Amino acid sequence: MKYNSKKNKQFYRRVREKLKRRLRSGSSLSHKTLLYYSLDPHFHSKPIEQFDKRKYLRNKIDEELPLYKIKVPKILSFLKAPKKTNEFLDDLKKSLGKISPRNVLVDHSETEHIGLAASWIFDSIVKELKKETRAGNKRFYLKGKVNTNKLVNNFLLAFGFLKEMDINPLQIAAHCDLDYFEKYKLFKFKGNKKETYKKSNAATELTSYLNNCLNHCGKQLTGYGKTELIISFGEIIGNAEEHVPTDRDWHVSACFEKETNYLNFSIISYGISIYESLNSPNSTAREVLDKIQSTVSSHKPVFNKVNEIVDKSKWEETIWNIMALQEGISSKRVETDKEKNTRGQGLMDFIQFITEVKSKSEDADLTLISGNSCIQFDFDKYPMKIKEIDGEPRRIITFNTVDSLDMPHDKKYVYPLSKKFNGTIISGRLKLSDSLKESYKKSGKNKWR
């Protein structure tokens, strides 16, 4: 019998409610009746006030589908532990690809620090699994576990991952700051080469996001600060876009730390690495390539003497990425237009900007990961310098005490990765100096968004 009419549906519901009451009172029903009225004797036999429907359903799911537990490491950050973070994410992606679990528990119970770029990649891996599972007309279940670390919980709240894990922030209100849900939500933006205007939009909106966050702390950016941030973020996003294939997106994200006024930002692009972009057949920078090859050759005698270097090609790639930082290096640089061509300045402009606007010596962190290599910046130990190259002043940055690109770099800051990242990650953390901020005036004239 089909219950299509409103009257028949109401009758069905009334009978079902009576049968549920009978079950709660201890009565038993035939299997046929239970099946017809979609009743579960275990589910409906307990009094409503003693029954946790949510817990019951979760337990039932765990019984039917094997629970796959993802133990998030103590530190998941490309700024603090790039090697281990890259290995963890690479192993996780491969493991999920093989097993394709449908019931996942993300455990943050021992996590002490989460970085923005690492969390974004972690989130994208889980979302990809969820998307693929649902594409096969199967349900995907995700839940989570947090600890009492307020900084971690605040980040998960701002990022939106608490909601993804089906955790109500009110349940852990004592261990998080709800302002991170209401005022300091994560900033996200994506673009590509086809929509060229998006990199300037991203820079403008990212600066607006920072300004809004500062407003909640009683500060705002000065006019000069807004201009400098828009230009500098635009430069670094444009530089990242240069190495992204036409059919791939780049992703910009940012989050603000209310307690310290730090801005965390990341630019992530999948596809080819900086090395693959520079060394591709489409690269127009033949003179630049010759210079890089010459620099790499000068390092080879050192490589050959170091026994622990198993894969020398990976070390060569780190030299290519060091060279990509230098002013005038670009895969699109044209030899015949040296004076007018400004390509190969984006990264150096951004490094100079950080050096000039960071509040104190320790108030900036930056990590560049591309392909098989990682570069971590120390703006005080290895600062940017001006050096005359080919008769013209150029900004350079080296990671050795002799300020030479032809000499070995400090392996603490420049090193190869055991697992390749197919693309580029620029991850940073920055606190602006007071010269770029002023007291926030709540009058209508200052509503810059």
Backbone hydrogen bonds, N-H to C=O, Kabsch-Sander energy under -0.5 kcal/mol:
donor,donor_aa,acceptor,acceptor_aa,energy
4,N,2,K,-0.9
9,K,5,S,-1.9
10,Q,6,K,-2.0
11,F,7,K,-2.0
12,Y,8,N,-2.2
13,R,9,K,-2.2
14,R,10,Q,-2.2
15,V,11,F,-2.2
16,R,12,Y,-2.2
17,E,13,R,-2.4
18,K,14,R,-1.9
19,L,15,V,-2.3
20,K,16,R,-2.2
21,R,17,E,-1.9
22,R,18,K,-1.9
23,L,19,L,-2.1
24,R,20,K,-2.1
25,S,21,R,-1.5
26,G,23,L,-1.2
27,S,22,R,-2.5
34,L,30,S,-2.4
35,L,31,H,-2.4
36,Y,32,K,-2.5
37,Y,33,T,-2.3
38,S,35,L,-1.0
39,L,34,L,-2.9
44,H,40,D,-2.7
45,S,41,P,-0.9
50,Q,47,P,-1.2
51,F,47,P,-0.5
51,F,48,I,-1.2
52,D,50,Q,-0.5
53,K,51,F,-0.9
56,Y,52,D,-2.5
57,L,53,K,-2.5
58,R,54,R,-2.1
59,N,55,K,-2.5
60,K,56,Y,-2.3
61,I,57,L,-2.4
62,D,58,R,-2.5
63,E,59,N,-1.7
64,E,60,K,-1.9
65,L,61,I,-3.2
68,Y,103,N,-3.0
69,K,67,L,-0.6
70,I,68,Y,-0.5
70,I,105,L,-3.3
71,K,69,K,-0.7
72,V,70,I,-0.9
72,V,107,D,-2.2
76,L,113,H,-2.5
77,S,75,I,-0.6
81,A,77,S,-2.0
85,T,81,A,-2.3
86,N,82,P,-2.5
87,E,83,K,-2.2
88,F,84,K,-2.5
89,L,85,T,-2.4
90,D,86,N,-2.1
91,D,87,E,-2.6
92,L,88,F,-2.4
93,K,89,L,-2.3
94,K,90,D,-2.0
95,S,91,D,-2.5
96,L,92,L,-2.7
97,G,93,K,-1.7
98,K,94,K,-1.5
99,I,95,S,-2.4
100,S,96,L,-2.4
104,V,141,Y,-3.0
105,L,68,Y,-2.7
106,V,143,K,-2.5
107,D,70,I,-3.0
107,D,105,L,-0.7
108,H,106,V,-0.7
108,H,145,K,-3.3
111,T,108,H,-1.3
112,E,74,K,-2.9
113,H,74,K,-1.8
115,G,76,L,-3.6
119,S,115,G,-2.2
120,W,116,L,-2.3
121,I,117,A,-2.2
122,F,118,A,-2.5
123,D,119,S,-2.8
124,S,120,W,-2.2
125,I,121,I,-2.0
126,V,122,F,-2.0
127,K,123,D,-2.6
128,E,124,S,-2.0
129,L,125,I,-1.8
130,K,126,V,-2.4
131,K,127,K,-2.6
132,E,128,E,-2.4
133,T,129,L,-2.3
134,R,130,K,-2.3
135,A,131,K,-1.8
136,G,132,E,-0.8
136,G,133,T,-0.8
137,N,134,R,-1.7
138,K,133,T,-1.4
141,Y,102,R,-3.5
143,K,104,V,-2.3
144,G,165,M,-1.1
145,K,106,V,-2.3
150,K,148,T,-0.8
153,N,149,N,-2.2
154,N,150,K,-2.6
155,F,151,L,-1.9
156,L,152,V,-2.4
157,L,153,N,-2.1
158,A,154,N,-2.5
159,F,155,F,-2.8
160,G,156,L,-1.3
161,F,156,L,-1.3
162,L,156,L,-1.4
164,E,160,G,-1.4
165,M,161,F,-1.8
166,D,163,K,-1.7
167,I,162,L,-2.8
168,N,166,D,-0.5
171,Q,168,N,-1.8
172,I,168,N,-0.6
172,I,169,P,-1.0
173,A,170,L,-0.9
175,H,172,I,-2.3
176,C,173,A,-1.1
178,L,176,C,-0.6
180,Y,177,D,-2.2
181,F,178,L,-1.5
182,E,178,L,-1.6
183,K,179,D,-3.4
184,Y,179,D,-1.8
186,L,158,A,-2.3
187,F,254,A,-3.1
189,F,252,V,-2.1
191,G,250,W,-2.1
196,T,194,K,-1.0
198,K,195,E,-1.8
199,K,196,T,-0.8
201,N,197,Y,-1.8
202,A,198,K,-2.9
203,A,199,K,-1.8
204,T,200,S,-2.2
205,E,201,N,-2.8
206,L,202,A,-2.4
207,T,203,A,-1.9
208,S,204,T,-2.2
209,Y,205,E,-2.3
210,L,206,L,-2.2
211,N,207,T,-2.3
212,N,208,S,-2.5
213,C,209,Y,-2.2
214,L,210,L,-2.3
215,N,211,N,-2.0
216,H,212,N,-1.4
217,C,213,C,-0.6
217,C,214,L,-1.0
218,G,215,N,-1.8
219,K,214,L,-3.0
220,Q,438,E,-2.2
222,T,436,L,-2.2
226,K,222,T,-2.4
227,T,223,G,-2.0
228,E,224,Y,-2.6
229,L,225,G,-2.3
230,I,226,K,-2.5
231,I,227,T,-2.3
232,S,228,E,-2.6
233,F,229,L,-3.0
234,G,230,I,-1.9
235,E,231,I,-2.0
236,I,232,S,-2.1
237,I,233,F,-2.3
238,G,234,G,-2.3
239,N,235,E,-2.2
240,A,236,I,-1.9
241,E,237,I,-2.4
242,E,238,G,-1.5
243,H,239,N,-0.6
243,H,240,A,-1.0
244,V,241,E,-1.6
248,R,245,P,-1.8
250,W,191,G,-2.7
251,H,268,I,-2.7
252,V,189,F,-3.4
253,S,266,S,-2.2
254,A,187,F,-1.8
255,C,264,N,-2.2
257,E,262,Y,-2.7
258,K,256,F,-0.8
261,N,257,E,-2.6
263,L,430,L,-3.0
264,N,255,C,-3.0
264,N,262,Y,-0.5
265,F,428,G,-2.4
266,S,253,S,-2.3
267,I,426,I,-2.3
268,I,251,H,-2.7
269,S,424,T,-2.4
270,Y,249,D,-0.8
271,G,422,N,-2.3
277,S,273,S,-1.9
278,L,274,I,-2.7
279,N,275,Y,-2.4
280,S,277,S,-0.8
283,S,280,S,-1.6
284,T,331,S,-2.3
285,A,331,S,-0.6
286,R,284,T,-1.5
289,L,285,A,-2.6
290,D,286,R,-2.1
291,K,287,E,-1.7
292,I,288,V,-2.4
293,Q,289,L,-2.8
294,S,290,D,-2.0
295,T,291,K,-2.1
296,V,292,I,-2.9
297,S,293,Q,-2.2
298,S,294,S,-1.5
299,H,295,T,-0.8
299,H,296,V,-0.9
300,K,296,V,-0.9
300,K,297,S,-0.5
302,V,299,H,-0.8
303,F,299,H,-2.1
304,N,300,K,-2.5
305,K,301,P,-0.8
305,K,302,V,-0.8
306,V,302,V,-0.9
306,V,303,F,-0.9
307,N,305,K,-0.8
309,I,306,V,-0.8
310,V,308,E,-1.1
312,K,310,V,-0.9
314,K,311,D,-0.9
315,W,311,D,-1.0
316,E,312,K,-2.1
317,E,313,S,-1.7
318,T,314,K,-1.4
319,I,315,W,-1.3
320,W,316,E,-1.9
321,N,317,E,-2.1
322,I,318,T,-2.0
323,M,319,I,-2.5
324,A,320,W,-1.8
325,L,321,N,-0.8
325,L,322,I,-0.9
326,Q,322,I,-0.7
326,Q,323,M,-0.8
327,E,395,R,-1.9
328,G,344,G,-1.7
329,I,326,Q,-1.7
329,I,344,G,-0.8
330,S,328,G,-0.6
333,R,330,S,-0.9
337,D,334,V,-1.3
338,K,335,E,-0.7
341,N,337,D,-2.2
345,Q,342,T,-0.7
349,D,345,Q,-3.2
350,F,346,G,-2.0
351,I,347,L,-2.4
352,Q,348,M,-2.5
353,F,349,D,-2.3
354,I,350,F,-2.4
355,T,351,I,-2.2
356,E,352,Q,-1.9
357,V,353,F,-2.2
358,K,354,I,-1.9
359,S,431,K,-2.1
363,D,360,K,-1.3
365,D,429,R,-2.5
367,T,427,S,-2.7
368,L,375,I,-3.0
369,I,367,T,-0.5
369,I,425,I,-2.6
370,S,373,S,-2.0
371,G,421,F,-1.2
371,G,423,G,-1.6
373,S,370,S,-1.9
374,C,415,Y,-2.5
375,I,368,L,-2.7
376,Q,413,Y,-2.9
377,F,366,L,-2.5
382,Y,378,D,-2.6
385,K,396,I,-2.9
387,K,385,K,-0.5
387,K,394,R,-3.1
389,I,387,K,-0.5
389,I,392,E,-2.9
392,E,389,I,-1.5
394,R,387,K,-2.8
396,I,385,K,-3.1
403,D,400,N,-0.9
407,M,404,S,-0.8
410,D,399,F,-3.6
413,Y,410,D,-1.5
414,V,410,D,-2.0
415,Y,374,C,-2.1
417,L,372,N,-3.6
421,F,371,G,-2.8
422,N,420,K,-0.6
423,G,421,F,-2.2
424,T,269,S,-2.5
425,I,369,I,-3.3
426,I,267,I,-2.5
427,S,367,T,-2.5
427,S,425,I,-0.5
428,G,265,F,-2.9
429,R,365,D,-2.3
430,L,263,L,-2.4
431,K,363,D,-1.9
432,L,430,L,-0.5
433,S,357,V,-2.5
436,L,433,S,-1.7
437,K,434,D,-1.4
438,E,220,Q,-2.5
440,Y,218,G,-2.1
442,K,440,Y,-0.6
446,N,443,S,-1.8
447,K,444,G,-1.3
448,W,446,N,-1.9
449,R,447,K,-0.6
